[in-house]
Amino acid sequence: MKNLLPAEQVFERHYRDSSADFWARFGGMPDVEGKRVLDFGCSTGGMVHRLMKAGASSAVGIDLSMRAIAYAKERMAEEWGDRVDIRCEDVIEADIEPVDFIVSQNTMEHVMPLKETLTAVVNLCKPGGEMYFGFSPLWHSPYGHHNYPKTRVPWWHLLKGHDVVLDAFRDRVGKDYATVQDAGFNCATPADFREAFHAQDVEVLSLRYNVGRSPVRTAISQAFRIPSVVPALEKYVTVGMYWHLRKK
Ligand SMILES: C[S@@+](CC[C@H](N)C(=O)[O-])C[C@H]1O[C@@H](n2cnc3c(N)ncnc32)[C@H](O)[C@@H]1O
């Protein structure tokens, strides 16, 4: 991996490891043979590549990151030609022929406005099509700052205030954001996500919280959620949400 460019590294990690981890949390990757699929928040295209390898007939990847999309476009064109359509645009404005299957990994905790963006994604699914949205870490969870700053102290960003996050972006990547929303965190709580998802034209086939890559990790992570019996504490101990939906 050492000699790869950063975008290639991101692609390789996503394709080989993190997309596999994602599907492990849903009990395995569903059958996509012959389906037209969409990855919302596709970044460099690792998940799109995995779905195409699994037999999808065509795929759309959409993301706002110009750098990630430039890599995804080139890499997917080489591998799949015009069967894969990679787009750098806001899903709210996208004009895409509806698909049979949608996946979105670790993206919903970044989207703004939450409900409208989710509606735009759901509208791209054909009736009866299935959708998988899995995302973590949520903002109020112990490391909801996504490693900005790098610290093992849980909830450091909530204890010290948003400036520690903004300072970390400035120091590490030279980005000067005024707010954590500008830095890409929507700060939504589990209740906000439930409100947005339940407002959609979908059947919720399952919703699971704090799902790990293995049953043991899941058991530990779900034990951590026990304080949610006090509703005000739920957001601090909910690390991830995993939704499996069917479009009505
Ligand atoms: C944290 S990245 C996740 C990338 C990838 N799915 C993964 O698991 O590594 C979230 C991505 O969602 C994209 N995104 C957020 N809002 C979006 C929108 N409204 N339309 C398209 N892409 C969006 C961002 O550009 C960002 O690259």
PDBQT file of the ligand as one rigid body, heavy atoms in Angstrom, charges set to zero:
ROOT
HETATM    1  C1  LIG A 301     -17.616  10.267   5.108  1.00  0.00    +0.000 C 
HETATM    2  S1  LIG A 301     -17.858  10.175   3.388  1.00  0.00    +0.000 S 
HETATM    3  C2  LIG A 301     -18.239   8.442   3.222  1.00  0.00    +0.000 C 
HETATM    4  C3  LIG A 301     -17.672   7.883   1.962  1.00  0.00    +0.000 C 
HETATM    5  C4  LIG A 301     -17.835   6.378   1.765  1.00  0.00    +0.000 C 
HETATM    6  N1  LIG A 301     -19.229   5.983   1.632  1.00  0.00    +0.000 N 
HETATM    7  C5  LIG A 301     -17.185   5.589   2.860  1.00  0.00    +0.000 C 
HETATM    8  O1  LIG A 301     -17.861   4.830   3.550  1.00  0.00    +0.000 OA
HETATM    9  O2  LIG A 301     -15.944   5.713   3.018  1.00  0.00    +0.000 OA
HETATM   10  C6  LIG A 301     -19.433  10.939   3.089  1.00  0.00    +0.000 C 
HETATM   11  C7  LIG A 301     -19.557  11.430   1.669  1.00  0.00    +0.000 C 
HETATM   12  O3  LIG A 301     -20.900  11.865   1.432  1.00  0.00    +0.000 OA
HETATM   13  C8  LIG A 301     -20.842  12.895   0.460  1.00  0.00    +0.000 C 
HETATM   14  N2  LIG A 301     -22.075  13.685   0.504  1.00  0.00    +0.000 N 
HETATM   15  C9  LIG A 301     -22.608  14.354   1.572  1.00  0.00    +0.000 A 
HETATM   16  N3  LIG A 301     -23.732  15.000   1.226  1.00  0.00    +0.000 NA
HETATM   17  C10 LIG A 301     -23.953  14.721  -0.078  1.00  0.00    +0.000 A 
HETATM   18  C11 LIG A 301     -24.970  15.112  -1.019  1.00  0.00    +0.000 A 
HETATM   19  N4  LIG A 301     -25.970  15.909  -0.659  1.00  0.00    +0.000 N 
HETATM   20  N5  LIG A 301     -24.895  14.643  -2.289  1.00  0.00    +0.000 NA
HETATM   21  C12 LIG A 301     -23.858  13.840  -2.662  1.00  0.00    +0.000 A 
HETATM   22  N6  LIG A 301     -22.865  13.434  -1.809  1.00  0.00    +0.000 NA
HETATM   23  C13 LIG A 301     -22.904  13.872  -0.554  1.00  0.00    +0.000 A 
HETATM   24  C14 LIG A 301     -19.600  13.694   0.861  1.00  0.00    +0.000 C 
HETATM   25  O4  LIG A 301     -19.063  14.407  -0.235  1.00  0.00    +0.000 OA
HETATM   26  C15 LIG A 301     -18.649  12.607   1.373  1.00  0.00    +0.000 C 
HETATM   27  O5  LIG A 301     -17.672  12.235   0.432  1.00  0.00    +0.000 OA
ENDROOT
TORSDOF 0
